[in-house]
Amino acid sequence: MGKVSIRKCSSYEQYEVDNAVSAAIADIGGIEEYVKPGDKVFLKINLLMKKKPEEAVTTHPAVIEAVVKKIQQAGGRVIIGDSPGGSYNERTLKTTYRVCGIDKVAEKTGAELNLDTSVVELPNPNGKILKNITVIKPVADADVIVSIPKLKTHTLTTFTGAVKLMFGCIPGNLKAEYHVRMPDLKDFSDALIDICMSVKPHLIVMDAVEAMEGEGPSGGSPKKLGCILASSDPFYLDGAAIGLIGLKTGEVPTVAVAIERGLYDLNQLQIIGDDTVDLKATDFIIPARRSTDMLSNSVPAFIKPFVKRYLRPRPVFDFDRCRGCGDCAANCPAKVITMIDGRPHVNYNGCISCFCCQELCMYKAVSVKRPLLSRFIFMR
């Protein structure tokens, strides 16, 4: 059985988060089940970009602090880190830790903040797509990996949770290369699972006190769910999480692929802890579906270019919000965004619809829209 604990947590008041995290971990065996005295524990959090905690883009400091204290209680040495979107260097890490409030957690608890930007290549012989994976060094050096994903929507993968979080173990701009190598959503989802299996967390504690709905993972809006989830299995944790926001397994590519690969079975999901009836969101806003990915897999090869060109969602820029910073162009994996007179312009013929521009825009100036023909066909 895939056991997932869900515990109510109505706010980020530290005492309440501490209690919820402690109860959730106790439900699945207790922290001593995962961390032994002297273990070097890498705490993989979501630090997508430099955003304040209340914006619900990154893992909230209160949840991080609660997990750090549990690990230390078991005698573990904690190193907190992530590889944010864009460049992976010490300066970026320091400013991201500061803006996201993680530096204060380190000061309060004595946990270390990772500033080591070296990388390690890991063999992955059982991977379906990736036979070798390059990861940030603290992941490879750890005795134990504990992750704290933030429950959010995602314009590319519909949902981001425990599995997608581990993509952050790939250093900096190498993530962009993965998008170019695997523009097909099914292949990309398989690659995400390859990564998650290669650096599989031993314990996952999900921050779902305030989730993100709409155009996630950065352009959406905070949405209160009021709970903490915990599991030793990232696939089952994601299965439980999507149920809270009304998504079905077939609507989330990473979950669908996990089922296909025998890593998740809805009938084996066991939810324990608090009653979840009043936690389920009936009005959670999901981003525009990439229905064309499923369609393109079922049509003849000669029709696929038409599907991709005229039906696939594409990024659209709001020039009233755009500051002309050029981050979208700098981080575009396909290199199809150019800055002209301080404004981004997209060559849609080369766009792979990875939506990194939308994901990494600090000013919410990029949205994902479907062409008129696509909106007519899918009527949504």
C-alpha positions as CSV (number, residue, x, y, z in Angstrom):
1,M,0.0,0.0,0.0
2,G,1.2,3.5,-0.8
3,K,0.7,5.3,2.5
4,V,0.1,9.1,2.5
5,S,-0.7,11.2,5.6
6,I,-2.7,14.4,5.3
7,R,-2.9,16.6,8.3
8,K,-4.8,19.9,8.6
9,C,-2.9,23.1,9.0
10,S,-4.9,26.3,8.7
11,S,-2.0,28.8,8.8
12,Y,1.8,29.3,8.7
13,E,1.9,30.1,12.4
14,Q,5.0,28.1,13.4
15,Y,3.5,26.2,16.3
16,E,0.6,25.0,14.0
17,V,3.0,24.0,11.2
18,D,5.3,22.2,13.7
19,N,2.3,20.2,15.0
20,A,1.0,19.3,11.6
21,V,4.4,18.3,10.2
22,S,5.2,16.2,13.4
23,A,1.9,14.4,13.2
24,A,2.2,13.7,9.5
25,I,5.7,12.2,9.8
26,A,4.6,10.2,12.8
27,D,1.7,8.7,10.8
28,I,4.2,7.2,8.4
29,G,6.6,5.8,10.9
30,G,8.3,8.7,12.6
31,I,11.4,10.7,11.6
32,E,13.7,8.0,13.1
33,E,12.5,5.7,10.3
34,Y,14.2,7.9,7.7
35,V,17.0,9.7,9.5
36,K,19.8,8.2,11.7
37,P,22.2,10.0,14.0
38,G,25.0,11.5,11.9
39,D,23.2,11.3,8.6
40,K,24.0,14.1,6.1
41,V,20.5,15.2,5.0
42,F,19.9,17.2,1.8
43,L,16.6,19.1,2.2
44,K,15.4,19.7,-1.3
45,I,13.0,22.6,-1.4
46,N,11.2,24.6,-4.1
47,L,13.2,27.7,-4.8
48,L,12.0,28.4,-8.4
49,M,12.7,32.1,-8.2
50,K,13.2,35.1,-6.0
51,K,9.7,35.5,-4.6
52,K,8.4,36.3,-1.1
53,P,6.8,33.4,0.8
54,E,3.3,34.9,0.7
55,E,3.3,34.7,-3.1
56,A,3.1,30.9,-2.9
57,V,5.8,30.3,-5.5
58,T,8.3,28.6,-3.2
59,T,8.2,26.4,-0.2
60,H,7.2,28.4,2.9
61,P,9.9,29.0,5.5
62,A,7.7,27.8,8.3
63,V,7.4,24.3,6.8
64,I,11.1,24.2,6.1
65,E,11.8,25.1,9.7
66,A,9.5,22.5,11.0
67,V,11.1,19.7,8.9
68,V,14.6,20.9,9.8
69,K,13.8,20.6,13.5
70,K,12.5,17.1,13.0
71,I,15.6,16.0,11.2
72,Q,17.8,17.6,13.8
73,Q,15.8,15.8,16.5
74,A,16.8,12.5,14.9
75,G,20.5,13.6,14.9
76,G,20.7,14.5,11.2
77,R,22.9,17.3,9.8
78,V,20.8,19.4,7.4
79,I,21.9,21.1,4.2
80,I,19.1,23.1,2.5
81,G,19.2,23.7,-1.2
82,D,17.8,23.7,-4.7
83,S,18.8,24.8,-8.2
84,P,16.5,27.8,-9.1
85,G,15.5,28.5,-12.6
86,G,18.2,30.3,-14.7
87,S,21.9,30.5,-13.8
88,Y,23.2,28.3,-11.0
89,N,25.8,30.3,-9.1
90,E,26.6,31.4,-5.6
91,R,25.3,34.9,-6.1
92,T,21.9,33.6,-7.4
93,L,21.6,31.2,-4.5
94,K,22.4,33.8,-1.8
95,T,19.8,36.3,-3.1
96,T,17.2,33.6,-3.6
97,Y,17.7,32.3,-0.1
98,R,17.3,35.9,1.2
99,V,14.2,36.9,-0.7
100,C,12.5,33.6,0.0
101,G,13.2,33.8,3.7
102,I,15.3,30.7,3.9
103,D,18.3,32.5,5.3
104,K,16.3,33.2,8.5
105,V,15.5,29.5,8.8
106,A,19.2,28.7,8.7
107,E,20.0,31.4,11.2
108,K,17.3,30.2,13.6
109,T,18.0,26.4,13.3
110,G,21.7,26.2,12.5
111,A,21.0,24.3,9.2
112,E,23.4,24.9,6.4
113,L,22.5,26.6,3.1
114,N,24.1,25.0,0.1
115,L,26.4,27.3,-1.8
116,D,28.4,24.6,-3.6
117,T,27.6,24.9,-7.3
118,S,29.6,22.0,-8.6
119,V,27.8,19.1,-10.3
120,V,28.1,15.3,-10.4
121,E,27.1,12.9,-13.2
122,L,25.2,9.8,-12.0
123,P,24.7,6.7,-14.0
124,N,21.1,5.8,-14.5
125,P,21.0,2.4,-16.3
126,N,17.4,1.7,-15.5
127,G,16.2,5.1,-16.9
128,K,13.8,5.0,-19.8
129,I,14.9,8.3,-21.4
130,L,18.0,9.3,-19.3
131,K,20.8,6.8,-18.9
132,N,23.0,9.4,-17.2
133,I,21.9,12.3,-15.1
134,T,23.8,15.4,-14.1
135,V,22.8,16.7,-10.6
136,I,23.9,19.3,-8.1
137,K,26.6,17.9,-5.8
138,P,24.8,18.1,-2.5
139,V,22.2,15.6,-3.8
140,A,24.9,13.1,-4.7
141,D,26.8,13.7,-1.4
142,A,23.7,13.2,0.9
143,D,23.1,10.1,3.0
144,V,19.4,10.9,3.0
145,I,17.2,13.1,0.7
146,V,14.2,14.8,2.2
147,S,12.0,17.0,-0.1
148,I,9.4,19.7,0.6
149,P,7.5,20.3,-2.6
150,K,4.9,23.1,-2.9
151,L,1.5,22.0,-4.3
152,K,1.1,24.1,-7.4
153,T,-0.4,24.0,-10.9
154,H,2.0,24.0,-13.9
155,T,1.3,25.2,-17.4
156,L,3.4,22.5,-18.9
157,T,2.7,19.5,-16.6
158,T,-0.7,20.6,-15.2
159,F,0.5,19.9,-11.7
160,T,3.8,20.1,-9.9
161,G,4.5,18.2,-6.7
162,A,6.9,15.6,-5.4
163,V,8.0,14.2,-8.8
164,K,8.4,17.4,-10.7
165,L,10.3,19.0,-7.7
166,M,13.2,16.7,-8.3
167,F,13.8,18.4,-11.7
168,G,15.4,21.1,-9.5
169,C,18.3,18.7,-8.9
170,I,19.4,19.4,-12.4
171,P,21.8,22.3,-12.4
172,G,20.7,25.7,-13.7
173,N,20.6,26.1,-17.5
174,L,21.0,22.4,-18.1
175,K,17.3,22.2,-17.4
176,A,16.7,24.1,-20.6
177,E,18.8,21.6,-22.6
178,Y,16.4,18.8,-21.3
179,H,13.4,20.7,-22.6
180,V,15.0,21.0,-26.0
181,R,16.0,17.3,-26.0
182,M,12.5,16.2,-25.0
183,P,9.9,18.7,-26.4
184,D,7.3,15.9,-26.4
185,L,5.4,16.0,-23.1
186,K,5.3,12.3,-22.7
187,D,9.0,12.0,-23.2
188,F,9.6,14.9,-20.8
189,S,7.4,13.2,-18.2
190,D,9.3,10.0,-18.5
191,A,12.5,11.9,-18.0
192,L,11.1,13.6,-14.9
193,I,10.3,10.1,-13.5
194,D,13.8,8.9,-14.5
195,I,15.3,11.8,-12.5
196,C,13.0,11.2,-9.5
197,M,13.9,7.5,-9.4
198,S,17.6,8.3,-9.7
199,V,17.6,10.7,-6.8
200,K,14.4,9.5,-5.1
201,P,13.7,11.2,-1.8
202,H,13.4,9.0,1.3
203,L,10.8,11.3,2.9
204,I,8.5,13.9,1.3
205,V,6.6,16.6,3.2
206,M,4.4,18.7,1.0
207,D,3.5,22.3,1.7
208,A,-0.2,22.6,0.8
209,V,-1.2,25.1,3.4
210,E,-1.4,27.7,0.6
211,A,-1.1,26.2,-2.8
212,M,-1.0,27.9,-6.2
213,E,-3.8,27.7,-8.7
214,G,-4.1,29.1,-12.2
215,E,-1.1,29.8,-14.3
216,G,1.5,28.1,-12.1
217,P,4.2,27.4,-11.2
218,S,4.9,31.2,-10.8
219,G,2.2,33.2,-12.5
220,G,-0.8,31.8,-10.6
221,S,-2.5,32.9,-7.4
222,P,-2.3,31.6,-3.8
223,K,-5.1,29.3,-2.9
224,K,-5.6,28.1,0.7
225,L,-5.9,24.3,1.0
226,G,-4.9,24.1,4.7
227,C,-2.9,20.9,5.0
228,I,0.4,19.2,5.1
229,L,1.0,15.9,3.3
230,A,3.8,13.3,4.0
231,S,4.9,10.1,2.5
232,S,7.9,8.0,1.7
233,D,6.8,7.6,-1.9
234,P,6.7,10.6,-4.3
235,F,4.3,8.9,-6.7
236,Y,1.7,8.1,-4.1
237,L,2.0,11.5,-2.5
238,D,1.3,13.2,-5.9
239,G,-1.6,10.9,-6.4
240,A,-3.1,12.0,-3.1
241,A,-2.4,15.7,-3.8
242,I,-4.1,15.8,-7.1
243,G,-7.2,14.3,-5.5
244,L,-7.4,17.3,-3.2
245,I,-7.6,19.7,-6.2
246,G,-10.0,17.7,-8.4
247,L,-7.6,16.3,-10.9
248,K,-7.8,12.8,-12.3
249,T,-4.8,10.6,-12.9
250,G,-5.0,10.8,-16.7
251,E,-5.0,14.6,-16.5
252,V,-1.5,14.8,-15.0
253,P,1.2,13.5,-17.3
254,T,3.7,12.5,-14.6
255,V,1.0,10.5,-12.8
256,A,-0.2,8.9,-16.0
257,V,3.3,7.8,-16.9
258,A,3.9,6.5,-13.3
259,I,0.9,4.3,-13.7
260,E,2.2,3.1,-17.1
261,R,5.5,2.2,-15.5
262,G,4.0,0.4,-12.6
263,L,5.0,3.0,-10.0
264,Y,1.5,4.1,-9.0
265,D,-1.8,2.3,-8.5
266,L,-4.8,4.3,-7.3
267,N,-6.2,1.2,-5.7
268,Q,-3.1,0.9,-3.5
269,L,-3.3,4.5,-2.3
270,Q,-3.9,4.6,1.5
271,I,-4.7,8.1,2.9
272,I,-4.3,8.4,6.7
273,G,-4.3,11.2,9.2
274,D,-7.2,13.7,9.2
275,D,-10.5,13.6,7.4
276,T,-10.0,15.2,4.0
277,V,-13.6,15.8,3.0
278,D,-13.5,19.5,3.9
279,L,-10.0,19.9,2.5
280,K,-10.9,19.1,-1.1
281,A,-11.1,22.2,-3.3
282,T,-14.1,22.2,-5.7
283,D,-13.1,25.4,-7.4
284,F,-9.4,25.0,-7.9
285,I,-8.3,26.7,-11.1
286,I,-6.3,24.5,-13.4
287,P,-4.2,26.0,-16.3
288,A,-5.2,25.6,-19.9
289,R,-4.9,21.9,-20.8
290,R,-2.3,20.8,-23.3
291,S,-4.9,18.6,-24.9
292,T,-3.0,18.6,-28.2
293,D,-0.2,16.5,-26.7
294,M,-2.6,13.6,-26.3
295,L,-4.1,14.3,-29.7
296,S,-0.7,14.4,-31.5
297,N,0.1,10.9,-30.1
298,S,-3.0,9.5,-31.8
299,V,-2.8,11.0,-35.3
300,P,-0.7,10.1,-38.3
301,A,2.8,11.5,-38.4
302,F,2.1,13.8,-41.4
303,I,-0.7,15.6,-39.4
304,K,1.4,16.2,-36.3
305,P,3.1,19.3,-37.6
306,F,-0.4,20.8,-38.2
307,V,-1.5,19.9,-34.7
308,K,1.6,21.4,-33.1
309,R,1.5,24.6,-35.2
310,Y,-2.2,25.5,-35.1
311,L,-3.6,23.8,-31.9
312,R,-0.8,23.8,-29.3
313,P,-0.9,26.5,-26.6
314,R,1.7,29.2,-26.9
315,P,3.1,31.9,-24.7
316,V,1.6,35.4,-25.1
317,F,3.2,38.6,-23.7
318,D,1.5,41.4,-21.8
319,F,3.5,44.4,-22.7
320,D,1.8,46.5,-20.0
321,R,3.4,44.2,-17.4
322,C,6.6,43.5,-19.3
323,R,9.7,45.4,-17.9
324,G,11.9,44.4,-20.8
325,C,14.4,42.6,-18.5
326,G,15.2,39.9,-21.1
327,D,15.0,37.0,-18.7
328,C,12.6,35.2,-21.1
329,A,15.0,35.4,-24.0
330,A,18.0,34.4,-21.8
331,N,16.2,31.3,-20.5
332,C,14.4,30.2,-23.6
333,P,15.6,26.6,-24.3
334,A,14.8,26.8,-28.0
335,K,16.3,30.3,-28.4
336,V,13.3,31.6,-30.3
337,I,12.7,34.7,-28.2
338,T,14.5,37.9,-29.3
339,M,14.4,41.3,-27.7
340,I,13.5,44.1,-30.1
341,D,13.3,47.6,-28.8
342,G,13.1,46.3,-25.3
343,R,10.2,43.9,-26.0
344,P,10.3,40.1,-26.4
345,H,9.2,38.6,-29.8
346,V,8.6,34.9,-30.3
347,N,9.3,32.8,-33.4
348,Y,6.4,30.5,-32.9
349,N,7.6,28.1,-35.7
350,G,10.5,27.1,-33.4
351,C,8.6,27.3,-30.1
352,I,8.5,24.0,-28.2
353,S,5.8,25.1,-25.8
354,C,7.9,24.4,-22.7
355,F,6.6,27.7,-21.2
356,C,9.9,28.4,-19.4
357,C,9.4,32.1,-20.3
358,Q,6.1,32.0,-18.4
359,E,7.5,30.0,-15.5
360,L,10.5,32.3,-15.0
361,C,8.9,35.7,-15.6
362,M,9.2,37.8,-12.4
363,Y,6.4,40.2,-13.5
364,K,3.6,37.7,-14.6
365,A,3.9,39.2,-18.1
366,V,3.6,35.9,-19.9
367,S,0.4,33.9,-20.1
368,V,-0.4,30.7,-22.0
369,K,-3.1,30.9,-24.6
370,R,-4.5,28.4,-27.1
371,P,-5.0,29.5,-30.7
372,L,-8.6,30.2,-31.8
373,L,-8.9,27.0,-33.7
374,S,-7.7,25.0,-30.6
375,R,-10.2,26.8,-28.3
376,F,-13.0,26.0,-30.8
377,I,-12.1,22.3,-31.0
378,F,-11.5,21.7,-27.3
379,M,-14.2,24.1,-26.1
380,R,-12.4,25.0,-22.9
